[in-house]
Protein backbone atom coordinates (compact mmCIF):
# COMPACT_ATOMS: atom_id res chain seq x y z
CA UNK A 1 0.00 0.00 0.00
CA UNK A 2 2.92 2.32 0.54
CA UNK A 3 4.37 1.60 -2.91
CA UNK A 4 3.22 4.16 -5.37
CA UNK A 5 2.37 2.62 -8.72
CA UNK A 6 4.23 3.86 -11.76
CA UNK A 7 2.09 5.83 -14.21
CA UNK A 8 2.49 4.16 -17.61
CA UNK A 9 -0.15 6.09 -19.53
CA UNK A 10 2.39 7.98 -21.61
CA UNK A 11 4.69 5.02 -22.18
CA UNK A 12 5.41 4.12 -25.80
CA UNK A 13 4.82 0.51 -26.75
CA UNK A 14 5.02 -1.39 -30.02
CA UNK A 15 1.76 -3.26 -30.45
CA UNK A 16 -0.73 -3.68 -33.26
CA UNK A 17 -4.39 -2.81 -32.91
CA UNK A 18 -5.18 -6.36 -33.95
CA UNK A 19 -3.40 -7.69 -30.86
CA UNK A 20 -5.66 -5.57 -28.65
CA UNK A 21 -8.92 -7.01 -30.02
CA UNK A 22 -9.86 -10.35 -28.42
CA UNK A 23 -10.11 -13.32 -30.79
CA UNK A 24 -13.70 -13.99 -29.73
CA UNK A 25 -14.91 -10.39 -30.21
CA UNK A 26 -18.18 -10.08 -32.16
CA UNK A 27 -16.60 -7.81 -34.78
CA UNK A 28 -13.91 -10.42 -35.51
CA UNK A 29 -16.67 -12.93 -36.19
CA UNK A 30 -18.57 -10.47 -38.38
CA UNK A 31 -15.41 -9.55 -40.28
CA UNK A 32 -14.61 -13.22 -40.92
CA UNK A 33 -18.01 -13.91 -42.48
CA UNK A 34 -19.27 -10.64 -43.91
CA UNK A 35 -17.38 -9.50 -47.00
CA UNK A 36 -18.79 -6.07 -47.86
CA UNK A 37 -16.91 -5.61 -51.15
CA UNK A 38 -20.23 -6.01 -52.99
CA UNK A 39 -21.07 -2.47 -51.80
CA UNK A 40 -18.56 -0.96 -54.25
CA UNK A 41 -20.45 -2.32 -57.24
CA UNK A 42 -23.81 -1.13 -55.86
CA UNK A 43 -22.66 2.47 -55.31
CA UNK A 44 -20.36 2.77 -58.32
CA UNK A 45 -22.60 5.23 -60.18
CA UNK A 46 -22.98 7.45 -57.07
CA UNK A 47 -19.30 8.44 -56.92
CA UNK A 48 -17.14 10.43 -59.34
CA UNK A 49 -13.61 9.09 -59.72
CA UNK A 50 -11.99 12.16 -61.28
CA UNK A 51 -13.76 15.13 -59.71
CA UNK A 52 -14.09 16.63 -56.24
CA UNK A 53 -12.39 15.83 -52.99
CA UNK A 54 -11.79 12.25 -51.84
CA UNK A 55 -14.86 10.65 -50.31
CA UNK A 56 -15.27 8.37 -47.33
CA UNK A 57 -15.07 4.73 -48.40
CA UNK A 58 -18.69 3.51 -48.82
CA UNK A 59 -17.82 0.21 -47.11
CA UNK A 60 -16.66 2.22 -44.07
CA UNK A 61 -20.04 3.99 -44.03
CA UNK A 62 -21.84 0.63 -44.02
CA UNK A 63 -19.51 -0.72 -41.32
CA UNK A 64 -20.20 2.35 -39.16
CA UNK A 65 -23.91 1.69 -39.51
CA UNK A 66 -23.35 -1.98 -38.62
CA UNK A 67 -21.43 -0.98 -35.49
CA UNK A 68 -24.29 1.30 -34.50
CA UNK A 69 -26.91 -1.44 -34.95
CA UNK A 70 -24.92 -4.36 -33.54
CA UNK A 71 -24.06 -2.54 -30.33
CA UNK A 72 -27.35 -0.65 -29.89
CA UNK A 73 -25.90 2.83 -30.09
CA UNK A 74 -28.74 5.33 -30.29
CA UNK A 75 -27.34 8.06 -32.55
CA UNK A 76 -24.73 8.56 -35.24
CA UNK A 77 -23.09 11.27 -33.11
CA UNK A 78 -22.66 8.81 -30.24
CA UNK A 79 -21.49 6.09 -32.64
CA UNK A 80 -18.66 8.31 -33.87
CA UNK A 81 -17.67 9.15 -30.28
CA UNK A 82 -17.54 5.43 -29.50
CA UNK A 83 -15.45 4.69 -32.60
CA UNK A 84 -12.95 7.39 -31.57
CA UNK A 85 -12.16 5.54 -28.34
CA UNK A 86 -12.98 1.86 -28.97
CA UNK A 87 -10.06 -0.19 -30.27
CA UNK A 88 -12.27 -3.00 -31.63
CA UNK A 89 -14.36 -0.53 -33.63
CA UNK A 90 -11.22 1.06 -35.09
CA UNK A 91 -9.86 -2.39 -35.94
CA UNK A 92 -13.10 -3.36 -37.73
CA UNK A 93 -13.00 -0.15 -39.78
CA UNK A 94 -9.31 -0.66 -40.60
CA UNK A 95 -8.33 2.55 -38.79
CA UNK A 96 -5.15 3.15 -36.82
CA UNK A 97 -5.02 5.15 -33.60
CA UNK A 98 -3.97 8.19 -35.62
CA UNK A 99 -6.62 7.97 -38.37
CA UNK A 100 -9.30 10.60 -38.16
CA UNK A 101 -12.80 9.18 -37.73
CA UNK A 102 -15.39 10.67 -40.11
CA UNK A 103 -17.59 13.43 -38.73
CA UNK A 104 -21.04 12.24 -37.63
CA UNK A 105 -22.64 14.48 -40.24
CA UNK A 106 -20.83 12.64 -43.02
CA UNK A 107 -23.25 9.73 -42.90
CA UNK A 108 -26.34 11.95 -43.09
CA UNK A 109 -24.82 14.07 -45.87
CA UNK A 110 -23.98 10.96 -47.89
CA UNK A 111 -27.48 9.67 -47.32
CA UNK A 112 -29.18 12.89 -48.41
CA UNK A 113 -26.84 13.66 -51.31
CA UNK A 114 -25.98 10.24 -52.72
CA UNK A 115 -28.39 7.63 -51.48
CA UNK A 116 -31.69 9.51 -51.15
CA UNK A 117 -34.50 8.19 -53.35
CA UNK A 118 -32.61 4.95 -54.03
CA UNK A 119 -33.04 1.43 -52.74
CA UNK A 120 -29.31 1.03 -52.04
CA UNK A 121 -29.73 0.45 -48.31
CA UNK A 122 -32.42 -2.13 -49.01
CA UNK A 123 -30.11 -3.91 -51.48
CA UNK A 124 -27.23 -3.84 -48.99
CA UNK A 125 -29.47 -5.14 -46.20
CA UNK A 126 -30.81 -7.95 -48.39
CA UNK A 127 -27.27 -9.02 -49.36
CA UNK A 128 -26.13 -8.97 -45.71
CA UNK A 129 -29.22 -10.99 -44.76
CA UNK A 130 -28.47 -13.47 -47.55
CA UNK A 131 -24.88 -13.90 -46.28
CA UNK A 132 -26.11 -14.32 -42.69
CA UNK A 133 -28.61 -16.99 -43.72
CA UNK A 134 -26.00 -18.78 -45.85
CA UNK A 135 -23.68 -18.94 -42.82
CA UNK A 136 -26.43 -20.11 -40.43
CA UNK A 137 -26.33 -16.93 -38.36
CA UNK A 138 -30.09 -16.53 -38.37
CA UNK A 139 -32.39 -18.89 -36.52
CA UNK A 140 -35.71 -18.70 -38.29
CA UNK A 141 -37.44 -21.37 -36.21
CA UNK A 142 -39.27 -18.65 -34.24
CA UNK A 143 -40.95 -15.46 -35.32
CA UNK A 144 -41.45 -12.50 -33.00
CA UNK A 145 -43.91 -9.78 -33.87
CA UNK A 146 -44.50 -6.55 -32.00
CA UNK A 147 -48.24 -6.06 -31.88
CA UNK A 148 -48.30 -2.91 -29.79
CA UNK A 149 -51.41 -0.94 -30.68
CA UNK A 150 -50.57 2.58 -31.78
CA UNK A 151 -53.28 4.78 -33.16
CA UNK A 152 -52.21 6.04 -36.56
CA UNK A 153 -52.37 9.68 -37.46
CA UNK A 154 -52.86 9.05 -41.15
CA UNK A 155 -54.99 10.53 -43.86
CA UNK A 156 -57.15 7.68 -45.17
CA UNK A 157 -57.71 9.54 -48.43
CA UNK A 158 -54.04 10.04 -49.24
CA UNK A 159 -51.72 7.11 -49.87
CA UNK A 160 -49.13 5.84 -52.32
CA UNK A 161 -49.32 2.45 -53.99
CA UNK A 162 -45.88 0.90 -53.98
CA UNK A 163 -44.62 -2.51 -55.04
CA UNK A 164 -42.22 -4.03 -52.51
CA UNK A 165 -40.25 -7.24 -52.37
CA UNK A 166 -41.88 -9.93 -50.30
CA UNK A 167 -39.73 -12.48 -48.47
CA UNK A 168 -40.97 -15.63 -46.76
CA UNK A 169 -39.71 -18.95 -45.50
CA UNK A 170 -40.34 -22.31 -47.04
CA UNK A 171 -40.41 -25.53 -45.09
CA UNK A 172 -36.87 -26.27 -46.27
CA UNK A 173 -35.57 -23.29 -44.24
CA UNK A 174 -34.62 -21.21 -47.24
CA UNK A 175 -35.70 -17.74 -48.22
CA UNK A 176 -37.80 -17.03 -51.26
CA UNK A 177 -37.77 -13.52 -52.71
CA UNK A 178 -40.71 -12.40 -54.79
Rosetta constraint file for C-alpha pairs under 8 A:
AtomPair CA 15 CA 19 HARMONIC 6.82 0.50
AtomPair CA 15 CA 20 HARMONIC 7.98 0.50
AtomPair CA 16 CA 20 HARMONIC 7.02 0.50
AtomPair CA 17 CA 21 HARMONIC 6.82 0.50
AtomPair CA 17 CA 87 HARMONIC 6.78 0.50
AtomPair CA 17 CA 88 HARMONIC 7.99 0.50
AtomPair CA 17 CA 91 HARMONIC 6.27 0.50
AtomPair CA 17 CA 96 HARMONIC 7.16 0.50
AtomPair CA 18 CA 91 HARMONIC 6.45 0.50
AtomPair CA 20 CA 87 HARMONIC 7.13 0.50
AtomPair CA 20 CA 88 HARMONIC 7.69 0.50
AtomPair CA 21 CA 25 HARMONIC 6.88 0.50
AtomPair CA 21 CA 87 HARMONIC 6.92 0.50
AtomPair CA 21 CA 88 HARMONIC 5.47 0.50
AtomPair CA 21 CA 91 HARMONIC 7.57 0.50
AtomPair CA 23 CA 28 HARMONIC 6.73 0.50
AtomPair CA 24 CA 28 HARMONIC 6.80 0.50
AtomPair CA 24 CA 29 HARMONIC 7.19 0.50
AtomPair CA 25 CA 29 HARMONIC 6.73 0.50
AtomPair CA 25 CA 88 HARMONIC 7.97 0.50
AtomPair CA 26 CA 30 HARMONIC 6.24 0.50
AtomPair CA 27 CA 31 HARMONIC 5.89 0.50
AtomPair CA 27 CA 88 HARMONIC 7.20 0.50
AtomPair CA 27 CA 89 HARMONIC 7.71 0.50
AtomPair CA 27 CA 92 HARMONIC 6.39 0.50
AtomPair CA 28 CA 32 HARMONIC 6.13 0.50
AtomPair CA 28 CA 92 HARMONIC 7.44 0.50
AtomPair CA 29 CA 33 HARMONIC 6.50 0.50
AtomPair CA 30 CA 34 HARMONIC 5.58 0.50
AtomPair CA 31 CA 35 HARMONIC 7.00 0.50
AtomPair CA 31 CA 92 HARMONIC 7.09 0.50
AtomPair CA 33 CA 131 HARMONIC 7.85 0.50
AtomPair CA 33 CA 135 HARMONIC 7.59 0.50
AtomPair CA 34 CA 128 HARMONIC 7.29 0.50
AtomPair CA 34 CA 131 HARMONIC 6.91 0.50
AtomPair CA 34 CA 132 HARMONIC 7.87 0.50
AtomPair CA 36 CA 59 HARMONIC 6.39 0.50
AtomPair CA 37 CA 41 HARMONIC 7.77 0.50
AtomPair CA 37 CA 59 HARMONIC 7.15 0.50
AtomPair CA 38 CA 42 HARMONIC 6.70 0.50
AtomPair CA 39 CA 43 HARMONIC 6.26 0.50
AtomPair CA 39 CA 58 HARMONIC 7.10 0.50
AtomPair CA 39 CA 59 HARMONIC 6.31 0.50
AtomPair CA 39 CA 124 HARMONIC 6.91 0.50
AtomPair CA 40 CA 44 HARMONIC 5.80 0.50
AtomPair CA 40 CA 58 HARMONIC 7.04 0.50
AtomPair CA 40 CA 59 HARMONIC 7.28 0.50
AtomPair CA 42 CA 120 HARMONIC 7.04 0.50
AtomPair CA 43 CA 47 HARMONIC 7.04 0.50
AtomPair CA 43 CA 58 HARMONIC 7.68 0.50
AtomPair CA 43 CA 120 HARMONIC 7.55 0.50
AtomPair CA 46 CA 114 HARMONIC 5.97 0.50
AtomPair CA 46 CA 115 HARMONIC 7.77 0.50
AtomPair CA 48 CA 52 HARMONIC 7.57 0.50
AtomPair CA 56 CA 60 HARMONIC 7.10 0.50
AtomPair CA 56 CA 61 HARMONIC 7.27 0.50
AtomPair CA 56 CA 102 HARMONIC 7.58 0.50
AtomPair CA 57 CA 61 HARMONIC 6.66 0.50
AtomPair CA 58 CA 62 HARMONIC 6.42 0.50
AtomPair CA 59 CA 63 HARMONIC 6.10 0.50
AtomPair CA 60 CA 64 HARMONIC 6.05 0.50
AtomPair CA 60 CA 93 HARMONIC 6.12 0.50
AtomPair CA 61 CA 65 HARMONIC 6.38 0.50
AtomPair CA 61 CA 107 HARMONIC 6.67 0.50
AtomPair CA 62 CA 66 HARMONIC 6.19 0.50
AtomPair CA 63 CA 67 HARMONIC 6.14 0.50
AtomPair CA 63 CA 92 HARMONIC 7.81 0.50
AtomPair CA 63 CA 93 HARMONIC 6.71 0.50
AtomPair CA 64 CA 68 HARMONIC 6.29 0.50
AtomPair CA 64 CA 79 HARMONIC 7.62 0.50
AtomPair CA 64 CA 93 HARMONIC 7.64 0.50
AtomPair CA 65 CA 69 HARMONIC 6.29 0.50
AtomPair CA 66 CA 70 HARMONIC 5.82 0.50
AtomPair CA 67 CA 71 HARMONIC 5.99 0.50
AtomPair CA 67 CA 73 HARMONIC 7.98 0.50
AtomPair CA 67 CA 79 HARMONIC 7.62 0.50
AtomPair CA 67 CA 89 HARMONIC 7.32 0.50
AtomPair CA 68 CA 72 HARMONIC 5.86 0.50
AtomPair CA 68 CA 73 HARMONIC 4.94 0.50
AtomPair CA 68 CA 74 HARMONIC 7.33 0.50
AtomPair CA 68 CA 75 HARMONIC 7.67 0.50
AtomPair CA 68 CA 76 HARMONIC 7.31 0.50
AtomPair CA 68 CA 79 HARMONIC 5.85 0.50
AtomPair CA 69 CA 73 HARMONIC 6.55 0.50
AtomPair CA 73 CA 78 HARMONIC 6.80 0.50
AtomPair CA 73 CA 79 HARMONIC 6.04 0.50
AtomPair CA 74 CA 78 HARMONIC 7.00 0.50
AtomPair CA 74 CA 79 HARMONIC 7.66 0.50
AtomPair CA 75 CA 79 HARMONIC 6.17 0.50
AtomPair CA 76 CA 80 HARMONIC 6.22 0.50
AtomPair CA 76 CA 104 HARMONIC 5.74 0.50
AtomPair CA 76 CA 107 HARMONIC 7.89 0.50
AtomPair CA 77 CA 81 HARMONIC 6.48 0.50
AtomPair CA 77 CA 104 HARMONIC 5.05 0.50
AtomPair CA 77 CA 105 HARMONIC 7.83 0.50
AtomPair CA 78 CA 82 HARMONIC 6.18 0.50
AtomPair CA 79 CA 83 HARMONIC 6.20 0.50
AtomPair CA 79 CA 104 HARMONIC 7.94 0.50
AtomPair CA 80 CA 84 HARMONIC 6.23 0.50
AtomPair CA 80 CA 101 HARMONIC 7.07 0.50
AtomPair CA 80 CA 102 HARMONIC 7.42 0.50
AtomPair CA 80 CA 103 HARMONIC 7.14 0.50
AtomPair CA 80 CA 104 HARMONIC 5.93 0.50
AtomPair CA 81 CA 85 HARMONIC 6.87 0.50
AtomPair CA 82 CA 86 HARMONIC 5.81 0.50
AtomPair CA 82 CA 89 HARMONIC 7.91 0.50
AtomPair CA 83 CA 87 HARMONIC 7.64 0.50
AtomPair CA 83 CA 89 HARMONIC 5.43 0.50
AtomPair CA 83 CA 90 HARMONIC 6.10 0.50
AtomPair CA 83 CA 101 HARMONIC 7.31 0.50
AtomPair CA 84 CA 90 HARMONIC 7.44 0.50
AtomPair CA 84 CA 101 HARMONIC 6.42 0.50
AtomPair CA 86 CA 90 HARMONIC 6.42 0.50
AtomPair CA 87 CA 91 HARMONIC 6.09 0.50
AtomPair CA 88 CA 92 HARMONIC 6.17 0.50
AtomPair CA 89 CA 93 HARMONIC 6.31 0.50
AtomPair CA 90 CA 94 HARMONIC 6.08 0.50
AtomPair CA 90 CA 95 HARMONIC 4.93 0.50
AtomPair CA 90 CA 96 HARMONIC 6.65 0.50
AtomPair CA 90 CA 97 HARMONIC 7.57 0.50
AtomPair CA 91 CA 95 HARMONIC 5.90 0.50
AtomPair CA 91 CA 96 HARMONIC 7.32 0.50
AtomPair CA 95 CA 99 HARMONIC 5.70 0.50
AtomPair CA 102 CA 106 HARMONIC 6.47 0.50
AtomPair CA 103 CA 107 HARMONIC 7.94 0.50
AtomPair CA 104 CA 108 HARMONIC 7.62 0.50
AtomPair CA 105 CA 109 HARMONIC 6.05 0.50
AtomPair CA 106 CA 110 HARMONIC 6.04 0.50
AtomPair CA 107 CA 111 HARMONIC 6.12 0.50
AtomPair CA 108 CA 112 HARMONIC 6.11 0.50
AtomPair CA 109 CA 113 HARMONIC 5.82 0.50
AtomPair CA 109 CA 114 HARMONIC 7.93 0.50
AtomPair CA 110 CA 114 HARMONIC 5.28 0.50
AtomPair CA 110 CA 115 HARMONIC 6.60 0.50
AtomPair CA 111 CA 115 HARMONIC 4.73 0.50
AtomPair CA 111 CA 116 HARMONIC 5.70 0.50
AtomPair CA 112 CA 116 HARMONIC 5.03 0.50
AtomPair CA 115 CA 119 HARMONIC 7.85 0.50
AtomPair CA 115 CA 120 HARMONIC 6.68 0.50
AtomPair CA 115 CA 121 HARMONIC 7.96 0.50
AtomPair CA 119 CA 123 HARMONIC 6.22 0.50
AtomPair CA 120 CA 124 HARMONIC 6.11 0.50
AtomPair CA 121 CA 125 HARMONIC 5.98 0.50
AtomPair CA 122 CA 126 HARMONIC 6.07 0.50
AtomPair CA 123 CA 127 HARMONIC 6.21 0.50
AtomPair CA 124 CA 128 HARMONIC 6.19 0.50
AtomPair CA 125 CA 129 HARMONIC 6.03 0.50
AtomPair CA 126 CA 130 HARMONIC 6.05 0.50
AtomPair CA 127 CA 131 HARMONIC 6.25 0.50
AtomPair CA 128 CA 132 HARMONIC 6.14 0.50
AtomPair CA 129 CA 133 HARMONIC 6.12 0.50
AtomPair CA 130 CA 134 HARMONIC 6.10 0.50
AtomPair CA 131 CA 135 HARMONIC 6.23 0.50
AtomPair CA 132 CA 136 HARMONIC 6.23 0.50
AtomPair CA 132 CA 137 HARMONIC 5.06 0.50
AtomPair CA 132 CA 138 HARMONIC 6.28 0.50
AtomPair CA 133 CA 137 HARMONIC 5.82 0.50
AtomPair CA 133 CA 138 HARMONIC 5.58 0.50
AtomPair CA 140 CA 173 HARMONIC 7.51 0.50
AtomPair CA 155 CA 159 HARMONIC 7.65 0.50
AtomPair CA 165 CA 177 HARMONIC 6.76 0.50
AtomPair CA 165 CA 178 HARMONIC 5.72 0.50
AtomPair CA 166 CA 177 HARMONIC 5.97 0.50
AtomPair CA 166 CA 178 HARMONIC 5.27 0.50
AtomPair CA 167 CA 175 HARMONIC 6.62 0.50
AtomPair CA 167 CA 176 HARMONIC 5.67 0.50
AtomPair CA 167 CA 177 HARMONIC 4.79 0.50
AtomPair CA 167 CA 178 HARMONIC 6.40 0.50
AtomPair CA 168 CA 175 HARMONIC 5.87 0.50
AtomPair CA 168 CA 176 HARMONIC 5.68 0.50
AtomPair CA 168 CA 177 HARMONIC 7.08 0.50
AtomPair CA 169 CA 173 HARMONIC 6.13 0.50
AtomPair CA 169 CA 174 HARMONIC 5.84 0.50
AtomPair CA 169 CA 175 HARMONIC 5.00 0.50
AtomPair CA 169 CA 176 HARMONIC 6.36 0.50
AtomPair CA 170 CA 174 HARMONIC 5.83 0.50
AtomPair CA 170 CA 175 HARMONIC 6.62 0.50
AtomPair CA 170 CA 176 HARMONIC 7.21 0.50
